[in-house]
């Protein structure tokens, strides 16, 4: 398994986010992957989204600007500039959806995972997420093995609201953890999290 081992720069990046008396117990990083839950649907949806957007751009917006007509004036803002902005925004959204697997890969390349003697941390750019021992699951971890041999190690949950309209909405518990790590890293991280869960809370 080709894994990305943490570097001294990675350790320094995590250490900079810790308290003065906090120590790193385990440090790792995900193996970047283009796949995530729903990635096939997003690819298909991105293509479907871009087809009418592309037609509007090539058959309506571009001829409006480059078909030999005079450039739109301020007075024609509602007839030309506003539709152009709307179509460009729709095209941008479509490309973001279509490129979401690539964005996911880049996002994982910038992530670091750490377990300290006080908490579990997911370090990203620009956002990081911290889970102290009190926020860990009652049963500290659960594992999910992927077909590519990597492991998802879940140790916390969050509650999200799903469904529309509001009368059909319901709360759902979503697992949180370290994704796309090697089995060896998953074993080491799981041991560190179990020790963290058994750590008595610090006295205020």
C-alpha positions as a printed Julia matrix, in Angstrom:
204×3 Matrix{Float64}:
   0.0    0.0     0.0
   1.45   3.33   -1.03
   0.94   5.66    1.91
   2.01   9.19    2.61
   4.05   9.22    5.79
   3.91  12.39    7.9
   6.91  14.68    7.58
   8.61  16.83   10.23
   6.75  19.79    8.7
   3.47  17.92    9.28
   4.35  17.4    12.93
   5.22  21.08   13.31
   1.92  22.07   11.67
  -0.06  19.98   14.17
   2.08  20.96   17.15
   1.38  24.62   16.43
  -2.32  23.98   17.15
  -1.78  22.25   20.49
  -1.71  23.53   24.03
   1.66  23.96   25.67
   1.35  20.79   27.78
  -0.3   18.71   25.03
   1.58  15.84   23.42
   1.06  14.05   20.08
   0.39  10.33   20.59
  -0.28   9.41   16.96
   0.09  11.36   13.72
  -0.97  10.31   10.23
  -2.46  11.47    6.99
  -5.01  10.05    4.54
  -4.11   8.33    1.3
  -5.73  10.78   -1.19
  -8.63   9.34   -3.14
 -10.97  10.65   -5.8
 -13.8    8.57   -4.39
 -16.22   9.59   -1.69
 -19.83   8.79   -0.9
 -21.98   9.95   -3.82
 -19.11  10.83   -6.17
 -20.67   8.99   -9.13
 -23.95  10.83   -8.67
 -22.12  14.16   -8.52
 -20.28  13.4   -11.76
 -23.52  12.54  -13.53
 -25.32  15.53  -12.01
 -22.48  17.84  -13.07
 -22.73  16.66  -16.67
 -26.53  17.05  -16.69
 -26.18  20.51  -15.12
 -23.59  21.67  -17.68
 -25.45  20.52  -20.81
 -28.2   23.21  -20.74
 -25.76  25.72  -19.27
 -23.33  25.11  -22.13
 -26.11  25.43  -24.7
 -27.21  28.73  -23.16
 -23.63  29.97  -23.18
 -22.81  29.01  -26.77
 -26.15  29.72  -28.45
 -27.33  32.73  -26.48
 -24.67  34.52  -24.44
 -21.66  34.34  -26.79
 -23.63  35.43  -29.89
 -25.06  38.26  -27.83
 -21.56  39.62  -27.25
 -19.6   38.57  -30.34
 -22.07  38.33  -33.23
 -21.17  41.72  -34.66
 -23.55  43.66  -32.48
 -22.53  46.69  -30.51
 -21.36  46.0   -26.98
 -24.14  46.27  -24.41
 -24.54  49.65  -22.8
 -25.46  50.41  -19.22
 -29.06  50.84  -20.31
 -29.18  47.24  -21.56
 -27.91  45.74  -18.3
 -31.07  43.71  -17.69
 -31.09  42.32  -21.24
 -27.44  41.33  -21.62
 -25.12  41.71  -18.64
 -27.45  40.16  -16.05
 -28.2   37.01  -18.13
 -24.47  36.67  -18.81
 -23.63  36.81  -15.12
 -26.33  34.26  -14.29
 -25.19  31.79  -16.97
 -21.53  32.16  -15.93
 -22.45  31.53  -12.28
 -24.43  28.42  -13.28
 -21.47  27.22  -15.36
 -19.1   27.74  -12.42
 -21.39  25.74  -10.11
 -21.57  22.95  -12.68
 -17.78  22.75  -13.02
 -17.37  22.65   -9.23
 -19.82  19.73   -9.04
 -18.14  17.96  -11.95
 -14.67  18.45  -10.48
 -15.71  17.49   -6.94
 -13.71  14.2    -7.01
 -10.57  16.17   -7.89
 -11.33  18.76   -5.2
 -11.83  15.9    -2.72
  -8.41  14.5    -3.68
  -6.71  17.87   -3.17
  -8.55  18.37    0.12
  -7.28  15.04    1.46
  -3.73  15.84    0.38
  -3.84  18.86    2.69
  -5.31  16.98    5.67
  -3.52  15.63    8.7
  -4.9   13.37   11.42
  -3.65  13.37   14.99
  -4.47  11.92   18.37
  -2.99  13.67   21.38
  -3.19  12.96   25.08
  -6.25  15.27   25.19
  -8.17  14.99   21.91
  -8.43  13.77   18.33
  -7.82  16.36   15.62
  -8.52  16.63   11.9
  -6.25  19.35   10.55
  -7.17  20.85    7.19
  -6.72  24.05    5.27
  -8.19  26.39    6.22
 -10.37  24.57    8.79
  -9.52  22.15   11.58
 -11.79  20.1    13.83
 -11.08  19.03   17.4
 -12.75  16.25   19.39
 -11.85  16.06   23.11
 -12.27  12.79   24.97
 -15.69  13.88   26.25
 -17.02  14.07   22.67
 -15.89  10.61   21.61
 -18.44   7.84   21.11
 -19.4    5.63   24.03
 -17.78   2.79   22.1
 -14.75   4.82   20.98
 -14.3    3.57   17.42
 -15.89   1.73   14.54
 -14.15   0.69   11.35
 -15.22   0.49    7.74
 -12.98  -1.3     5.26
 -13.06  -0.04    1.68
 -12.52  -2.14   -1.42
  -9.2   -0.41   -2.09
  -7.81  -1.74    1.2
  -8.04   1.56    3.08
  -9.89   2.05    6.35
 -12.34   4.62    7.67
 -12.01   4.93   11.44
 -14.99   6.67   13.05
 -14.76   7.94   16.63
 -17.39  10.7    16.93
 -20.75  11.7    15.47
 -22.65  14.81   14.51
 -26.4   15.37   14.2
 -27.69  16.74   10.9
 -31.2   17.56    9.71
 -32.27  15.74    6.56
 -35.32  15.9     4.35
 -37.63  18.45    2.76
 -40.21  19.88    3.26
 -39.83  20.59    7.01
 -42.59  18.17    8.03
 -40.59  15.33    6.43
 -37.29  16.36    7.99
 -35.6   14.13   10.52
 -32.41  14.19   12.51
 -29.69  11.78   11.48
 -26.49  10.78   13.24
 -23.48  11.03   10.92
 -20.13   9.43   11.84
 -16.94  11.49   11.92
 -13.39  10.2    11.86
 -10.2    9.51    9.97
 -10.87   8.46    6.37
  -8.71   6.64    3.84
  -5.91   5.54    6.16
  -3.9    2.35    5.88
  -4.78  -0.63    8.1
  -1.56  -0.16   10.07
  -2.35   3.5    10.69
  -5.92   2.58   11.62
  -4.65   0.1    14.24
  -2.3    2.66   15.77
  -4.89   5.45   15.71
  -7.54   3.19   17.24
  -5.25   2.25   20.12
  -4.45   5.93   20.74
  -8.16   6.86   20.72
  -9.05   4.04   23.12
  -6.35   5.21   25.53
  -7.65   8.76   25.17
 -11.2    7.64   25.97
  -9.97   6.03   29.19
  -8.09   9.17   30.22
  -9.78  10.84   33.23
 -10.89  14.42   32.59
  -8.45  17.1    33.68
  -9.25  19.09   36.8
 -10.26  22.73   36.01
